[in-house]
Amino acid sequence: MSGTAVTQEVVFEPADNARLSNLVGPMDENLRQVASRLGVEIRRRGNKVQILGEESAASSAGRVLKELFVLSNSEALSPDRVHLCLQESGLSDSPAVAAKDADDVVIHTQRGGIRGRGPNQRQYLDSIRRNDLTFGIGPAGTGKTYLAVASAVAALQSDRVRRIVLVRPAVEAGERLGFLPGDMAQKVDPYLRPMYDALYDMMGFDRVTRAIERNVIEVAPLAFMRGRSLNDSFIILDEAQNTSIEQMKMFLTRMGYGSRAVVTGDITQTDLPRQQVSGLKHVIEILQGVRGVEFTFFNSKDVVRHPLVQRIVEAYERTERPSGPAANFPDRQS
């Protein structure tokens, strides 16, 4: 529904030319980015801006510009930072989601606090906190793996679990392990590298290395999980779209007492043989409504990488809709 067109004025105080230059960006590109994203017109004269547009959009733009002006005093405002600020503002929040903002979840790690950027990331962190099994499903760049690893590190550092187990299927873009050089550990290492990178970012290289040596952190291919029972562990299955139905069932039944699991994946980027059904697609229908299980579905608006990634994902979403049992789920939240 279209709202009433209004003109809103925002005055930035103190009128510091250096901060104002940082705020608006070269050739006012930061202002243009906010205007384009929210569908408003922004006019600037000195330390005052006029925002023209629908009432709700103008109000959101005014709020974002005020937040950016506060940030301009302590950091350089690049287009990427403006994009993240727009994400964090939750501009597409429904009233129900906006009401949850007061109960925002902050993950505390050695490298500082990590919080969700936007409503779906906040719901995802809250779901991980409350449930024994959480699924994060959506396109690349939405923070699914990073936030799951952050939650695992926080749980380990607060002694809520005794170990972290990070798992990935060794299936990527049609390649086979036999064609890679080295022993088994060297063959699977490239598939697990994104998880190592997230761990290094949160704990530092030395602490991660020591934790792996003591088996407090285990990073392993999915095939190594069969027959195991994992107690007091935080288990993450990444790239789960590349699991078969049987592998997904096998993984989910590895959970032991005191354990928590997070499964992440993008059902639009499956690298399985053409006729094989993804275990992630299948499990969406199987586990809907099961107590202790919750799904978070991300979309292009949740992308927190380069703004171009968001536009790329949106282009693919317009032309490639998932088929099969998961077809009706990707844009839905539980």
Secondary structure, 3 states (H helix, E strand, C coil): CCCCEEEEEEECCCCCHHHHHHHHCHHHHHHHHHHHHHCCEEEEECCEEEEEEEHHHHHHHHHHHHHHHHHCCCCCCCHHHHHHHHHHCCCCCCHHHHHHHHHCCEEEECCEEEECCCHHHHHHHHHHHHCCEEEEECCCCCCHHHHHHHHHHHHHHCCCCCEEEEEECCCECCECHHHCCCCHHHHHHHHHHHHHHHHHHHHCHHHHHHHHHCCCEEEEEHHHHCCCCECCEEEEECCHHHCCHHHHHHHHCCECCCCEEEEEECCCCCCCCCCCCCHHHHHHHHCCCCCCEEEEECCHHHCCCCHHHHHHHHHHHHHCCCCHHHCCCCCCCC
